Amino acid sequence: MKYKKTTTKISEHKIIQIIQKNLTLPNMPVPFGDDVSAINIDKEKVAVLKTDMLVSKTDVPKQMSLYQAARKAIVMNVSDFASKGVQPSAALVALGLPRKFTQKDVKEIARGLDAGAQEYGTYVIGGDTNEASDFIVSISLFGIAEKSKLMLRNGAKEGNILAVTGFFGKSSAGIRLLQDKNCIADKKSREVLLRSVFLPQARLEEGLAFGKCGAVTASIDSSDGLAWSLHEIAQLSKIGFEIDNIPIAEEVGEFALKNRIEASELALYGGEEYEIIVTVKPEMWKVAKEAVEAVGGQLLRIGKATSKPGIFLNVDSKRQVVEARGWEHFKSPI
């Protein structure tokens, strides 16, 4: 309880900064704080590592099954590998299980973990279990990649095309449907929005295609929200963005209209979506687009990188600032 009181006063990113300043770090091929971590194997290859934790209280809606929650824990981690263009080879799982969980519950969790791993061509090969007051799933992924092909957050350049692998807002709209009984949606839209919450998809095939084509200068997973992720790239690359197209999902536009909500708010600041945000060399735009479409994905242009700091939205002859808001543990409401 004492720990909780302390951490709620500072944000997740501040906690990471404090920890980083008190660590002895080696020469790292991927900067501390990117989507993944890595260590050198030899001059050309790196071991890529990622760990991410799903906690029932903050990450699992009450309506989500244990199978879906366990699968989501895998997807969360795979999405970060996808944004770097890396195929995960294996996963370790640490489980915190409340005493009330039954054998049936544990079997459902195992099935969800295996389903998520199999979807993305990897395997759960071991881990740890312990008793906990809340249901916790912590995944550690491992893979090997060519150092020169890793897509980091800090490589965006002025004039690069800003693009995403899909439309936004579905997860945040779906969460609203689950939390607010007054929200309405037609049957088809409801199914799409709730599926994005219960069965999210990582863009691994698209990420691998990006890594192979060599057209991407910077890349990030969008799970903390479109706006927040853009600010991350902008800050680390020391550039700004001009956005002329918010990639709002059709179902989100309909949902927002029916419930008198700003669709742009849902798309920009929602979070819990696992698209990839990239900056692309303008002369290689066609190459990147065709590479993604060849694996069944899509690449949507939403703006461009500029030399001036700040992120601005230009829609309907209006110019407005895109704030650095999104999902952040210890700061976002639970």
C-alpha positions, -999 to +999 in steps of 0.1 A: +000+000+000+029+023+008+044+017-027+011+025-044+008+058-026+043+068-036+041+059-073+007+076-079+025+109-075+048+104-104+042+092-140+053+060-156+078+078-178+093+096-147+097+063-129+116+049-160+138+080-160+147+076-123+155+039-128+176+046-159+197+072-141+205+047-114+215+018-137+249+010-151+242+005-188+264-012-215+269+001-250+234-006-264+224-010-301+189+001-291+185+032-269+171+027-234+133+034-236+127+023-272+100-004-279+125-032-273+159-037-258+189-054-274+225-066-268+252-073-294+258-109-304+285-100-330+292-072-354+260-078-375+235-095-352+217-086-320+196-104-294+163-085-291+145-086-258+111-073-246+091-076-214+057-062-208+032-068-180-005-072-181-023-065-147-059-073-144-069-042-125-055-017-151-054-037-184-083-062-183-120-051-186-143-071-164-160-086-195-127-100-208-121-138-204-089-152-190-082-167-224-085-133-240-064-116-213-036-141-216-036-138-254-036-100-252-005-102-230+013-120-259+000-095-285+012-065-264+048-078-266+047-090-302+035-055-312+067-040-299+088-066-319+067-057-349+075-020-347+112-029-348+108-054-377+118-084-356+104-119-356+100-132-320+116-167-315+104-176-280+086-163-249+089-167-212+058-162-190+056-151-153+022-155-138+008-140-107-023-160-098-049-152-070-055-182-047-091-184-058-081-195-094-091-230-103-075-256-126-100-246-152-089-210-149-052-220-153-060-241-184-078-212-200-048-189-194-025-215-209-047-218-240-047-181-244-009-179-241-005-206-267-030-192-291-013-158-290+021-173-295+010-196-324-006-167-342+028-149-344+050-179-351+066-182-316+064-205-286+061-202-248+091-222-236+090-217-198+085-191-170+075-188-134+043-187-113+035-172-079+006-163-058-006-127-061-035-105-050-043-097-086-041-116-119-008-107-136+008-119-168+044-108-175+058-118-209+094-118-220+101-121-257+134-131-274+145-129-310+176-124-332+179-096-358+203-079-381+214-047-363+214-027-395+177-035-402+163-025-368+138+004-370+143+027-340+123+057-328+150+082-334+156+081-371+129+104-385+141+132-408+125+164-421+105+156-452+098+120-443+062+108-449+043+100-417+021+069-420+003+042-400-008+006-406-045+011-398-073+032-385-076+044-350-102+048-322-118+014-322-103+002-289-111+034-270-147+034-284-150-003-274-139+005-239-165+032-236-192+008-247-181-016-219-179+011-192-208+033-201-243+017-204-256+049-220-233+046-250-250+031-281-238+015-313-255-006-341-249-043-340-221-044-367-202-015-352-205-029-317-190-062-329-160-045-345-154-022-316-156-049-289-135-073-310-107-047-310-108-048-272-111-085-266-090-098-296-064-071-306-040-078-334-003-070-337+010-059-371+039-084-372+038-092-409+037-055-417+066-048-394+087-075-409+079-062-444+091-027-433+123-041-420+131-059-452+122-030-476+146-004-461+121+025-466+114+033-429+135+058-409+116+056-376+090+033-361+070+029-329+041+007-316+010+028-310-003+011-278+001+043-257-020+062-282-015+078-316-007+113-302+016+102-275+035+079-299+040+108-323+054+129-296+078+101-287+092+099-322+093+137-325+112+141-293+138+114-299+143+124-336+143+161-328+117+169-355+080+179-356+050+167-375+023+183-397-008+160-398-034+165-425-054+133-420-065+116-388-070+079-395-104+075-378-120+041-383-154+042-399-171+025-370-155+051-347-170+080-367-204+064-365-201+057-328-189+093-320-218+108-340-244+087-321-229+094-287-219+131-293-182+124-288-153+139-308-141+111-331-107+128-332-103+124-294-110+087-296-085+083-325-057+105-312-057+099-274-073+064-269-044+040-266-046+002-264-042-001-302-014-021-318-008-003-351+027+007-362+035+043-368+064+049-392+082+077-411+091+068-446+117+081-471+096+100-497+114+085-526+106+050-512+069+055-504+058+033-532+082+006-521+070+007-485+033+007-495+037-022-519+057-042-493+029-039-467+001-046-492+020-077-503+015-092-468-022-082-467-018-050-448-023-013-456-002+019-452-021+052-447-003+085-452-013+110-424+013+137-426+050+146-428+080+153-406+091+190-403+122+207-389+101+228-365+093+212-331+057+205-322+029+184-337+001+202-355-032+191-371-044+208-402-080+198-410-108+219-425-086+250-428-080+249-390-046+244-373-044+230-338-018+215-315-018+178-309-012+174-272+011+149-257-017+128-241-023+091-241-024+061-218+002+061-190+004+040-159+002+057-125-012+088-143-042+076-164-075+070-146-082+034-136 
